[in-house]
Amino acid sequence: MKPTTPTFSKHLRSLLLGAGLVCLAGCSSLLFYPEPGQPLTPERAHLQYRDLTLVAADGTRLHAWWLPAKQGVPIKGTVLHLHGNGGNLAWHLGGSYWLPEQGYQVLMLDYRGYGLSEGSPSLPQVYGDIQAALDWLDKAPPVQGKPLVLLGQSLGGAMAIHYLAEHPEQRRRFQALVFDGVPASYRDVGRYALSTSWMTWPLQVPLSWLVPDHDSPINSIDRLQGPPKLFFHSIDDNLVPMANGIRLYQQAPPPRVLQLTRGDHVQTFADPTWRQVMLRFLDDPSHFNGLRRLAEVPNYPDENAPR
């Protein structure tokens, strides 16, 4: 099932042109493009699911989906799926719908203001939504004693990096972290979006400075010590440039693996090859080297290779 991702750059250009007004209400709103409602459910993909209501510490009620592992398949672990900045969780089901059949139960969360969740998204309030998801997972019986994995796509991965850097006690709960199309810097992505149009190209530097960058993952990724990390990034990504994603990977502490893919932004798991790569990573995240490429230095050298 291929996810539909609203266009980041299209919205960003228009908002940045009026950023002076937007900043009066808080610049972090530039990062979020929520869509209310629920256009479809996991039933469309023939999946079992359960609607959940989570409550953030400030009382905001959040909508989530729980996708159990396919009946009869041994449970291998639990994946917390944090989606990107546009639409709602219905449009991001393509990122994780395939996991229950492989034995992974999934918690998908809509941030405040998205889908059926209450409130309006902004930073740092949205970090409380991630906390609410982790609090639920901490108490859910099917999760106990099973490996916990993060799948963070685009903005979801970026926010997760900052949150986990600030909360090492939560970071230690994860056996593995998977990032897909995650930007190193919000400001750099804003500048890139502005550079793609002749109308906004002359304004790319001054307007991009209105994009908040303090919470960008490049500023905190070096504190993600511990869990093995797998970075997917598409060579063809026209929203988060490949160089931006590689910069984030290079700053991350090992063990880490970079897997370059093809296709549009966060369309990674539409290709079964990359689903298999993620599954192989989850089978043994501490000793996974990805699909090797020339000039790549593995985290773990092959002991059988000639010396």
C-alpha distance (Angstrom), angle and dihedral (degrees) to the residues before:
residue distance angle dihedral
M1 . . .
K2 3.79 . .
P3 3.82 115.6 .
T4 3.78 121.5 -131.9
T5 3.81 112.3 -134.6
P6 3.83 119.4 -167.2
T7 3.78 112.4 -126.2
F8 3.80 112.3 -92.3
S9 3.80 96.9 -166.6
K10 3.81 95.8 49.6
H11 3.78 92.8 56.0
L12 3.78 93.8 38.2
R13 3.80 94.5 56.2
S14 3.77 93.6 51.8
L15 3.78 93.8 44.9
L16 3.78 94.9 46.6
L17 3.80 90.5 54.5
G18 3.80 87.1 62.6
A19 3.76 95.2 33.4
G20 3.78 94.6 124.4
L21 3.79 89.2 67.6
V22 3.77 93.9 39.5
C23 3.79 91.9 54.0
L24 3.79 89.7 61.2
A25 3.79 86.4 68.2
G26 3.81 95.4 40.6
C27 3.80 127.3 -70.3
S28 3.78 95.0 -125.7
S29 3.81 87.8 76.9
L30 3.81 86.0 75.3
L31 3.81 88.1 73.6
F32 3.81 97.8 57.9
Y33 3.81 131.4 69.7
P34 3.81 105.3 172.5
E35 3.79 125.1 -175.6
P36 3.81 116.0 -154.0
G37 3.78 124.1 -139.1
Q38 3.78 134.3 35.3
P39 3.82 113.3 -88.3
L40 3.80 93.8 -179.6
T41 3.78 142.6 -4.4
P42 3.81 132.8 -137.9
E43 3.79 87.6 -93.1
R44 3.80 85.5 81.6
A45 3.80 87.1 67.5
H46 3.84 91.1 43.0
L47 3.79 91.2 -109.3
Q48 3.76 130.5 146.7
Y49 3.79 110.9 -125.0
R50 3.77 144.3 161.8
D51 3.80 127.5 -142.4
L52 3.80 112.0 -128.1
T53 3.77 133.3 -166.9
L54 3.79 113.6 -152.3
V55 3.79 123.1 -173.1
A56 3.81 121.2 -143.6
A57 3.80 120.6 -143.1
D58 3.82 90.8 -99.5
G59 3.82 91.3 54.9
T60 3.81 97.9 -101.7
R61 3.81 110.7 148.4
L62 3.80 113.4 -134.5
H63 3.79 130.6 -164.0
A64 3.79 120.4 -134.6
W65 3.78 140.2 166.5
W66 3.79 125.0 -133.2
L67 3.80 113.0 -154.8
P68 3.83 110.0 -168.5
A69 3.77 121.5 -152.0
K70 3.78 112.9 -88.6
Q71 3.79 112.1 -82.3
G72 3.76 111.2 -93.5
V73 3.82 94.3 19.1
P74 3.84 115.8 112.3
I75 3.80 112.0 -114.0
K76 3.81 110.5 -111.8
G77 3.79 98.6 176.9
T78 3.79 148.4 -54.2
V79 3.81 127.1 -83.8
L80 3.81 122.2 -155.2
H81 3.81 104.2 -153.8
L82 3.81 115.4 -158.4
H83 3.79 110.3 -173.4
G84 3.80 133.1 -149.9
N85 3.78 131.8 -88.6
G86 3.81 102.1 -86.1
G87 3.79 136.2 70.3
N88 3.81 117.6 -10.1
L89 3.79 137.6 -76.3
A90 3.81 92.5 -74.7
W91 3.80 90.5 67.6
H92 3.81 91.7 48.2
L93 3.79 97.6 51.4
G94 3.80 88.4 104.6
G95 3.79 89.1 71.7
S96 3.80 95.0 65.6
Y97 3.82 111.6 7.4
W98 3.82 89.2 104.7
L99 3.80 96.0 56.8
P100 3.86 101.2 77.4
E101 3.80 90.4 61.3
Q102 3.82 87.6 56.6
G103 3.80 93.9 52.5
Y104 3.82 99.2 -94.6
Q105 3.78 119.6 124.7
V106 3.80 113.5 -149.1
L107 3.80 136.6 -148.6
M108 3.82 112.0 -160.1
L109 3.81 116.6 -169.9
D110 3.78 132.7 -163.0
Y111 3.80 111.0 -149.6
R112 3.79 119.0 -131.2
G113 3.81 111.2 -66.3
Y114 3.81 93.0 22.2
G115 3.80 124.8 109.0
L116 3.81 109.6 -35.1
S117 3.82 95.3 -15.2
E118 3.77 120.7 116.1
G119 3.80 126.6 -123.0
S120 3.77 135.2 29.4
P121 3.82 124.5 -72.9
S122 3.78 121.1 -113.4
L123 3.77 139.3 132.7
P124 2.98 132.2 -64.9
Q125 3.83 91.1 13.0
V126 3.81 93.6 67.5
Y127 3.80 90.5 62.3
G128 3.79 85.1 68.1
D129 3.80 88.1 61.2
I130 3.81 90.8 56.6
Q131 3.80 88.0 49.3
A132 3.83 90.2 52.0
A133 3.81 90.3 53.5
L134 3.80 91.9 50.2
D135 3.81 91.1 47.2
W136 3.82 89.5 54.5
L137 3.80 91.9 48.1
D138 3.80 89.7 49.8
K139 3.81 90.1 61.3
A140 3.83 102.7 33.5
P141 3.85 109.4 109.3
P142 3.85 96.3 -145.6
V143 3.81 90.1 57.5
Q144 3.78 98.8 53.4
G145 3.80 116.4 107.8
K146 3.80 93.5 8.8
P147 3.83 127.6 108.0
L148 3.80 114.7 -93.7
V149 3.81 118.7 -141.1
L150 3.80 131.8 -173.9
L151 3.80 121.6 -142.1
G152 3.81 107.6 -172.0
Q153 3.79 117.8 179.5
S154 3.81 122.1 -165.2
L155 3.84 109.2 -49.5
G156 3.81 90.4 6.1
G157 3.79 90.2 60.7
A158 3.79 92.1 43.8
M159 3.80 92.7 53.6
A160 3.80 91.0 44.9
I161 3.80 91.5 54.9
H162 3.80 92.3 53.3
Y163 3.82 92.6 43.4
L164 3.81 95.3 48.8
A165 3.81 91.6 46.0
E166 3.80 88.3 55.9
H167 3.83 93.4 43.9
P168 3.82 110.2 45.5
E169 3.82 90.8 170.1
Q170 3.81 88.2 64.0
R171 3.80 93.4 42.6
R172 3.80 90.0 58.2
R173 3.81 90.3 60.5
F174 3.81 92.0 67.5
Q175 3.78 123.6 86.2
A176 3.81 92.6 -168.7
L177 3.81 141.3 6.7
V178 3.82 122.6 -147.4
F179 3.81 119.3 -168.4
D180 3.80 123.9 -170.7
G181 3.81 122.7 -168.6
V182 3.81 93.0 -21.0
P183 3.82 117.3 169.8
A184 3.78 120.8 -130.8
S185 3.80 92.7 -149.5
Y186 3.80 130.2 20.2
R187 3.78 90.0 -154.7
D188 3.80 94.0 51.9
V189 3.80 91.1 51.3
G190 3.80 89.7 49.7
R191 3.79 90.4 51.3
Y192 3.80 90.5 49.2
A193 3.82 91.7 50.4
L194 3.80 90.6 51.7
S195 3.80 91.5 48.5
T196 3.81 92.8 59.4
S197 3.82 94.5 71.1
W198 3.80 126.7 59.8
M199 3.83 88.4 -141.5
T200 3.80 94.4 59.9
W201 3.80 100.9 26.5
P202 3.86 94.6 94.8
L203 3.81 90.0 51.4
Q204 3.79 98.7 46.5
V205 3.80 96.5 106.0
P206 3.83 101.5 43.8
L207 3.81 95.2 39.6
S208 3.80 94.9 44.5
W209 3.80 88.6 60.4
L210 3.80 87.3 67.9
V211 3.80 89.3 65.6
P212 3.83 109.8 94.0
D213 3.79 110.9 -116.2
H214 3.79 105.8 169.2
D215 3.82 92.6 95.4
S216 3.80 94.8 43.6
P217 3.82 110.9 133.0
I218 3.81 93.5 -121.4
N219 3.81 86.6 71.2
S220 3.81 94.6 56.3
I221 3.82 109.5 21.4
D222 3.80 91.6 96.8
R223 3.82 88.4 66.9
L224 3.81 93.3 60.2
Q225 3.77 93.1 98.7
G226 3.78 116.7 161.6
P227 3.80 118.1 26.2
P228 3.83 116.6 81.6
K229 3.80 111.3 -111.0
L230 3.80 130.3 -146.0
F231 3.81 116.5 -165.2
F232 3.80 119.7 -162.6
H233 3.80 116.7 -168.7
S234 3.78 129.7 165.5
I235 3.78 122.1 -129.5
D236 3.82 86.1 -145.9
D237 3.82 96.9 50.1
N238 3.81 106.4 136.3
L239 3.80 95.6 -178.6
V240 3.81 103.1 47.3
P241 3.82 106.9 27.4
M242 3.79 116.4 -129.6
A243 3.81 90.9 -120.3
N244 3.80 89.4 58.4
G245 3.80 92.0 53.0
I246 3.81 93.3 45.2
R247 3.80 89.7 51.8
L248 3.82 89.0 57.0
Y249 3.81 92.1 48.2
Q250 3.81 91.9 50.1
Q251 3.80 91.2 53.0
A252 3.81 93.7 49.9
P253 3.80 118.4 100.6
P254 3.82 116.1 -116.3
P255 2.90 145.1 -67.1
R256 3.78 89.0 66.6
V257 3.79 136.4 136.2
L258 3.81 128.8 -159.4
Q259 3.80 115.9 -150.8
L260 3.80 113.8 -172.0
T261 3.80 113.6 -153.9
R262 3.81 139.1 177.2
G263 3.80 130.8 -117.2
D264 3.78 139.5 53.3
H265 3.79 127.1 -35.1
V266 3.85 112.1 -57.4
Q267 3.80 93.1 -10.9
T268 3.80 88.0 120.1
F269 3.79 99.0 120.2
A270 3.77 94.4 49.7
D271 3.82 82.3 82.2
P272 3.83 113.0 70.8
T273 3.82 90.0 -148.8
W274 3.79 91.7 69.2
R275 3.78 92.1 44.1
Q276 3.80 87.6 58.2
V277 3.80 90.9 47.8
M278 3.81 91.0 54.2
L279 3.81 91.4 47.0
R280 3.80 91.3 50.8
F281 3.80 89.1 49.8
L282 3.80 91.3 51.4
D283 3.80 91.2 49.4
D284 3.82 90.0 63.9
P285 3.82 111.1 -2.6
S286 3.80 94.4 171.8
H287 3.81 94.0 60.3
F288 3.79 104.2 32.5
N289 3.79 119.8 122.7
G290 3.80 100.8 177.0
L291 3.78 124.7 -138.5
R292 3.77 100.7 -31.6
R293 3.79 122.6 -125.5
L294 3.78 132.0 -169.3
A295 3.82 113.8 -80.3
E296 3.81 93.2 14.2
V297 3.79 114.3 132.1
P298 3.82 110.7 -143.8
N299 3.79 122.7 -137.2
Y300 3.80 89.5 -130.7
P301 3.82 118.9 33.9
D302 3.78 118.1 -137.7
E303 3.80 105.8 -100.9
N304 3.80 90.6 -152.9
A305 3.78 95.6 52.7
P306 3.83 116.5 111.8
R307 3.78 114.6 -99.4
